[in-house]
Every structure is written in structure tokens, then in C-alpha cells.
Amino acid sequence: MKTNKMLFTVLMLVLLAGMASALQVGSAKIGDDNQDRVENVSATFQITNNGSVTLDNITVSTTADPKYNLQFTNKPTSLAPGAAQTVTVTGKIPLDFDAVDTTTLEEKAFKIGDITVQGYEATVLVSETADLNMQAVNQIELKKIKVSCDSNEENLDDGEKMKELKPDMQDCQFYIKIENDFNENDKNDQKIGDIEIDTTIEVESDDSDVDLDDSDEVNLDADEYEEITFDFDIDEEADDGSYEITVKVFGTDENNAFHGEKWTVELEVERLKHDLTFDKVSVNPSELETCDVNGAVNVAVTIYNMGRRDEDEAAVELKLPDFKYSKKIEDIEIDRSDKTTVNFDVLLPVNVKEGLYRGTLKSYFDTLAESHSETVQIKVTKCTTEEPEETEEDNQTTIVIPQQTQQQIPPTITKAQTTTPTTQTKDSFTESTAYLGLLTAFVVLLLIAIVIIGVVFFVKKK
């Protein structure tokens, strides 16, 4: 009994499968990724009768919106067993028809409805449906991505990778070039050219170690391109590996059609096993003068461990051949992504001359294995406080002879006094004006005599 039921079930399934596959309808796509938004765009699809009975009274219809103005031509009215018919569908691609998916920015054909084909096998109605799709050209194009980091610079296409980037790279840039591919001339006055697009550019990183999450907006005229720059940094603690950067460009044109494109590129950060770089080197004072006796310079060096492992035997060496200076600081412990500072005190020679003196800094791991090197400069300038040199004129003796001056004695004015004979006053001569005048004249004559005697003696000696 069970066997009979199973056979019956299999028979019914085969019969139903045969009935379902008797009529086949292929899907149709109007337009493609190069198709302008115009009228009278055609596509074809095929109707096939795979059954053993003739299919009569065939009808073709669609569920698509009337705005597409769809027409079917070359429709069959009947199909013999095993026969097929190619049908043409013609429609209008509206000016506001989107070119890409608004979420994924993928260029695609969008389903606008179903194609329904019906017919009769004798008295049995047979019906089959298929997708009716439509696609229009995408007029925003991402032309170029250029990445610049320190001395590294590279042009990338979608899916490509930039290598040899290091942690703690600063002042990196993303250069993005986009273009509006609409023609600046309207074709047949159908609004398929000379169309502006309000465009948004977004750049996103999948990891915060690459600090790049920004956007910008531009208005692109037809046949116009724009170059946009985004700055970013790579974190000093960024791990080894690839960091994915997504660039999205999208916008709506003046007819309200949506356009866009998305690229994904990768930035590969590489850490060496041992990598002891010089984060900062400072010389204090920045310059000295030749007269700075026992002048000393401090060279402060900050080391940054950019390697993949901790270091417990790092070393830094400073050599200044002109000063016969060489010193190596060893047994420095510095963990991965950490920094430490060491100091060198350099004593300048007493007879140091004006000039620019260069030395070399080197970092080592495991005490002896060299990692990085850098040049150090110490500037010595001419002394600005030195005493001026003596000249021949400074060694000559100059004799100055004072000129004789005549002492002018002011006139004496005597005021009449009314006195009685019995009360007359008697003045002292040493307190009188005449005495002072005679004393002054005597001193002047004495000085003149001394000078004359000196001159005569000097002349006779020569």
C-alpha cells in the first residue's frame, strides 16, 4: 500500500513539473550601463513552449508603471510544442531614473515590473512570469586616487594596495579626482546632456589607527572634474596589517536621478621586528661663540621603538670627529610603541673655530646591531664680545700744551660810606681782591715756566 502511494506521489510531481515547465519566459533588460535616458529603447526576450501540446491564445502583458510607455511587438498568438518566439519590448527611460543603488552605489539594472505570458493548452490556462529590468548610464566617475605619505606616493585603482607604510606617519594625503560625464551639449534637446550633479565625497577607514573619516561636497557641471584632498595620519601604535579605505562619490543630478561610485583601497602598515627611530633630537644651546671658553652643548635624543617587540638592550651612540667626541649609551630598556630620552654633554675645545660641525647619531638593538642613523649639527659663530686690536696710533704719545689764559680781574666798585673819624674800619690785605688777583697771576706764570723747561729738555734729548 505504501509503495502505491509513493508511486502516485512521484507521478503527480513529474506531471506538475512537466506542466510548470511547458511554458518558459525569459527576462528582459531595457538599457545598459551606457544607455542615455531617452525614449524608444528596446530589448528582447524569448517565449518557449516546452510542452507536448500546442499553446494557443497567447497574451503578453506587464505590471510596470505606465510612465515607461512599454510596448510589445512580434508577440506570438500560438506556439507549437517545442517552438520558441523572440519578442521585442520597447520603452522610455525617464530622466529621473537612478543609475546606481543608493545603498551600495553599485551600477545595476532595476526591476520595473513583471512580464506575464498566458496561453491555453487545450482548455487549460497556462501562465508564466519573468522580470522586466531597466538600466541607465552612471554619469559620476571616480577617475583617480593618489595617496601621499612622507616620501611615499602612489596612484591606486579600485581594489589596489599601497605598501611600506609605517606607524606614526604624519601629514598624509588622499587626492581624489571625480568627473561629471554628462556632455556639456544637450543631445536633441532631450535633457541628456549639460546636466549638473550635486556631489558628495566620503572617505572612511575601517580602523581608527588610520585617522581618515571625512567628507566634502561639490557641484559638478557637465564635462567638469574636481580634485579633493583629505588629510590623514597613521597612529604611532598602529599594528601590522592592511587598513581598508572606502571612497564613496555620489549625487543627484538636476533631473533627480541618482549617480555614484565606490572604490575600496588598502593601506598596508609594516612594522619591522627591530625599529629604533629618532623621534626628536635637540641641541642646546643651538649655537655657541668662539669665545665661550669651556663651552658645553647638550644633545638630547628621544628614541621611539616602532618595532614589533620590546627592547632591553637598546643603545644610542653620538660621534663628533671634529671634537674627538664619541660616546655610546647602552642597556636602554624601551617597550614596543614607547619612547625614552638620553642626553649627551659635549665639551667644546678651547681653541674651537667658527663653523658648522657635524656628527652622527646611531641607534642599536641587541647593543651592536645598527637600526637607524641621523646627522647632528653644532654651530659655532664668531665671538661678538672680543676687545678690538691695538693700532699704531694707540701706541703714540701725545703731549698737550695748555694755552695761556689771562685772568680778568673785575673792576672794584667802591661805595661811599658816611662815617665819623672815630669809627673808621681797617681791612686785612690777604682778604682783599687785589691779593687774589696777584696769586692767580703767579700760578699761571709758574705753569708756563714748567712747560717751557719741559719742551726745551725734550728737544735737546732728541
WOLINJO-V851346 format. One record per residue. N is the residue number from 1. RES is the residue in one letter. PHI is phi as a letter, one per 30 degrees, with the letter a starting at -180 (* if undefined). PSI is psi in whole degrees, -180 to 180 (999 if undefined). D_FIRST is the distance of its C-alpha to the first C-alpha in whole Angstrom. Layout:
N,RES,PHI,PSI,D_FIRST
N,RES,PHI,PSI,D_FIRST
This chain:
1,M,*,-44,0
2,K,d,-38,4
3,T,d,-41,5
4,N,d,-40,5
5,K,d,-40,6
6,M,d,-42,9
7,L,d,-39,10
8,F,d,-42,11
9,T,d,-45,13
10,V,d,-41,15
11,L,d,-43,16
12,M,d,-39,17
13,L,d,-41,19
14,V,d,-41,20
15,L,d,-45,21
16,L,d,-39,23
17,A,d,-40,25
18,G,d,-40,26
19,M,d,-39,27
20,A,d,-35,29
21,S,c,2,31
22,A,d,-37,32
23,L,c,126,35
24,Q,b,137,37
25,V,b,125,40
26,G,d,153,42
27,S,d,164,44
28,A,b,147,48
29,K,b,119,51
30,I,c,122,55
31,G,i,178,57
32,D,a,-167,58
33,D,d,0,60
34,N,c,7,63
35,Q,d,125,62
36,D,d,161,65
37,R,d,94,64
38,V,b,179,65
39,E,c,170,64
40,N,h,49,62
41,V,c,128,60
42,S,c,156,57
43,A,b,164,54
44,T,b,157,51
45,F,b,169,47
46,Q,b,139,45
47,I,c,129,42
48,T,b,137,40
49,N,c,105,37
50,N,c,4,34
51,G,d,-175,32
52,S,c,4,32
53,V,b,143,33
54,T,d,139,37
55,L,c,118,38
56,D,c,168,40
57,N,h,49,43
58,I,d,134,43
59,T,b,148,44
60,V,b,130,46
61,S,b,174,47
62,T,b,154,47
63,T,c,4,47
64,A,d,156,51
65,D,d,141,54
66,P,d,-19,56
67,K,d,-19,59
68,Y,d,-10,57
69,N,h,54,58
70,L,d,138,55
71,Q,b,138,55
72,F,c,132,52
73,T,b,159,54
74,N,i,37,52
75,K,d,142,49
76,P,d,152,47
77,T,c,-24,46
78,S,a,157,43
79,L,b,126,41
80,A,d,162,40
81,P,e,130,37
82,G,i,-3,38
83,A,d,158,41
84,A,b,153,43
85,Q,b,131,46
86,T,c,125,48
87,V,c,142,49
88,T,c,133,53
89,V,c,131,53
90,T,b,137,57
91,G,a,-177,58
92,K,c,131,60
93,I,c,112,61
94,P,d,156,62
95,L,d,-25,66
96,D,c,17,64
97,F,d,127,61
98,D,d,148,60
99,A,c,-27,60
100,V,b,162,59
101,D,d,132,56
102,T,d,-17,58
103,T,c,-49,57
104,T,c,-13,56
105,L,h,26,59
106,E,d,130,57
107,E,d,129,57
108,K,a,164,54
109,A,c,135,53
110,F,c,140,52
111,K,d,127,49
112,I,c,-6,51
113,G,l,-172,48
114,D,c,152,45
115,I,c,125,45
116,T,c,126,42
117,V,c,130,41
118,Q,b,151,39
119,G,a,173,39
120,Y,c,131,36
121,E,c,99,34
122,A,i,-114,35
123,T,c,6,34
124,V,c,125,32
125,L,d,127,34
126,V,c,135,34
127,S,b,144,36
128,E,b,146,37
129,T,b,158,39
130,A,b,162,41
131,D,d,142,44
132,L,c,116,48
133,N,c,162,50
134,M,b,144,54
135,Q,b,143,56
136,A,b,162,60
137,V,d,144,63
138,N,c,124,64
139,Q,c,6,68
140,I,c,129,68
141,E,b,131,69
142,L,d,109,69
143,K,d,-38,72
144,K,a,145,73
145,I,b,127,73
146,K,b,132,75
147,V,c,131,76
148,S,b,125,79
149,C,b,114,80
150,D,h,-121,83
151,S,c,-3,84
152,N,d,136,80
153,E,b,133,79
154,E,a,142,76
155,N,c,135,74
156,L,b,141,71
157,D,c,173,68
158,D,e,127,64
159,G,i,-4,63
160,E,d,168,66
161,K,b,140,67
162,M,c,126,71
163,K,c,178,72
164,E,i,36,75
165,L,c,151,75
166,K,c,155,77
167,P,d,155,77
168,D,i,29,79
169,M,d,126,80
170,Q,c,166,82
171,D,h,47,83
172,C,c,153,79
173,Q,b,146,79
174,F,c,118,76
175,Y,c,123,77
176,I,b,128,74
177,K,c,125,75
178,I,b,158,73
179,E,b,143,74
180,N,c,114,73
181,D,d,2,72
182,F,d,141,72
183,N,d,143,75
184,E,d,-14,78
185,N,c,129,79
186,D,d,130,76
187,K,d,117,75
188,N,h,27,75
189,D,h,35,76
190,Q,c,10,72
191,K,i,39,72
192,I,c,4,71
193,G,b,171,74
194,D,h,50,77
195,I,c,131,74
196,E,d,153,75
197,I,b,122,72
198,D,d,113,73
199,T,c,139,72
200,T,c,137,71
201,I,c,126,71
202,E,b,136,69
203,V,b,125,69
204,E,b,141,67
205,S,c,146,67
206,D,d,3,64
207,D,b,138,66
208,S,d,-14,69
209,D,d,-24,71
210,V,c,104,72
211,D,d,86,73
212,L,b,99,72
213,D,a,94,71
214,D,a,168,73
215,S,a,164,73
216,D,a,163,75
217,E,b,138,75
218,V,b,159,77
219,N,c,120,77
220,L,c,122,76
221,D,d,167,78
222,A,e,138,76
223,D,i,22,77
224,E,c,145,78
225,Y,b,162,78
226,E,b,143,78
227,E,c,125,79
228,I,c,140,78
229,T,c,134,79
230,F,b,131,77
231,D,d,147,79
232,F,a,163,77
233,D,b,157,77
234,I,c,124,76
235,D,d,144,76
236,E,d,-18,78
237,E,c,15,75
238,A,d,136,72
239,D,d,167,70
240,D,e,147,69
241,G,k,178,66
242,S,c,138,66
243,Y,c,122,66
244,E,d,131,64
245,I,c,126,66
246,T,c,128,64
247,V,c,121,67
248,K,c,133,66
249,V,b,122,67
250,F,a,158,66
251,G,a,171,68
252,T,c,131,68
253,D,d,177,70
254,E,d,-11,72
255,N,c,4,69
256,N,i,23,67
257,A,d,141,65
258,F,c,132,63
259,H,b,160,64
260,G,l,168,64
261,E,a,149,64
262,K,b,132,63
263,W,c,150,64
264,T,b,124,63
265,V,b,167,66
266,E,b,143,66
267,L,c,120,69
268,E,c,117,69
269,V,c,129,71
270,E,b,126,73
271,R,c,131,74
272,L,d,160,76
273,K,d,-44,76
274,H,b,125,80
275,D,a,91,81
276,L,c,99,85
277,T,c,166,86
278,F,c,108,89
279,D,d,-37,88
280,K,a,137,92
281,V,b,123,95
282,S,b,140,99
283,V,c,124,102
284,N,b,121,105
285,P,d,161,107
286,S,d,-24,106
287,E,a,152,110
288,L,b,168,113
289,E,c,156,116
290,T,d,-21,119
291,C,d,3,121
292,D,d,86,118
293,V,d,134,120
294,N,h,34,117
295,G,d,139,114
296,A,b,145,111
297,V,b,135,108
298,N,c,126,104
299,V,c,110,101
300,A,c,126,98
301,V,b,122,95
302,T,c,121,91
303,I,c,139,88
304,Y,b,123,85
305,N,d,98,82
306,M,c,5,79
307,G,d,177,78
308,R,d,-8,74
309,R,b,161,76
310,D,d,150,79
311,E,c,131,82
312,D,b,2,85
313,E,b,44,87
314,A,d,158,88
315,A,b,154,91
316,V,b,135,94
317,E,b,137,97
318,L,b,128,99
319,K,b,130,102
320,L,b,89,105
321,P,e,-37,107
322,D,d,-26,110
323,F,c,2,111
324,K,h,43,110
325,Y,c,132,107
326,S,a,126,104
327,K,b,140,102
328,K,b,122,98
329,I,c,122,96
330,E,c,178,94
331,D,h,44,91
332,I,d,129,90
333,E,c,127,86
334,I,b,121,84
335,D,d,163,81
336,R,e,134,78
337,S,i,12,79
338,D,c,168,82
339,K,b,152,86
340,T,b,156,89
341,T,b,134,93
342,V,b,156,95
343,N,b,140,99
344,F,b,128,102
345,D,c,115,105
346,V,c,122,107
347,L,c,123,111
348,L,d,147,113
349,P,d,152,116
350,V,d,-39,119
351,N,c,28,120
352,V,d,141,117
353,K,c,164,118
354,E,d,138,116
355,G,l,179,113
356,L,c,117,109
357,Y,c,128,108
358,R,c,143,104
359,G,b,179,102
360,T,b,132,99
361,L,c,137,96
362,K,b,141,93
363,S,c,150,90
364,Y,b,148,89
365,F,c,154,86
366,D,h,33,86
367,T,i,-41,90
368,L,c,-25,90
369,A,d,118,88
370,E,d,139,89
371,S,c,-58,86
372,H,b,159,88
373,S,b,156,92
374,E,a,151,94
375,T,c,139,98
376,V,c,141,100
377,Q,b,136,103
378,I,b,125,106
379,K,c,129,109
380,V,c,126,113
381,T,c,167,115
382,K,d,142,119
383,C,d,135,121
384,T,c,0,122
385,T,c,13,124
386,E,d,145,127
387,E,d,145,131
388,P,d,146,132
389,E,d,149,134
390,E,d,149,138
391,T,c,171,140
392,E,d,-34,144
393,E,d,-32,145
394,D,d,-24,144
395,N,d,-6,146
396,Q,d,144,149
397,T,c,130,152
398,T,c,128,153
399,I,c,126,156
400,V,c,123,157
401,I,c,118,160
402,P,d,143,160
403,Q,d,147,163
404,Q,d,134,166
405,T,b,142,166
406,Q,c,125,169
407,Q,d,121,168
408,Q,c,125,169
409,I,c,119,171
410,P,d,147,171
411,P,d,148,174
412,T,c,126,176
413,I,c,121,176
414,T,c,128,179
415,K,c,127,179
416,A,d,136,182
417,Q,c,144,183
418,T,c,109,185
419,T,b,167,187
420,T,c,151,190
421,P,e,-27,192
422,T,d,-9,191
423,T,b,22,188
424,Q,d,136,187
425,T,c,142,184
426,K,c,112,184
427,D,d,151,181
428,S,d,139,180
429,F,d,-35,180
430,T,d,-14,176
431,E,c,6,174
432,S,d,163,176
433,T,d,-35,174
434,A,d,-39,177
435,Y,d,-42,176
436,L,d,-39,172
437,G,d,-45,173
438,L,d,-38,175
439,L,d,-41,172
440,T,d,-43,170
441,A,d,-37,172
442,F,d,-43,173
443,V,d,-44,169
444,V,d,-45,168
445,L,d,-37,171
446,L,d,-42,170
447,L,d,-41,167
448,I,d,-40,168
449,A,d,-42,171
450,I,d,-43,168
451,V,d,-43,166
452,I,d,-42,169
453,I,d,-39,169
454,G,d,-42,166
455,V,d,-44,166
456,V,d,-39,169
457,F,d,-40,168
458,F,d,-39,164
459,V,d,-43,166
460,K,d,-34,169
461,K,d,-36,166
462,K,d,999,164
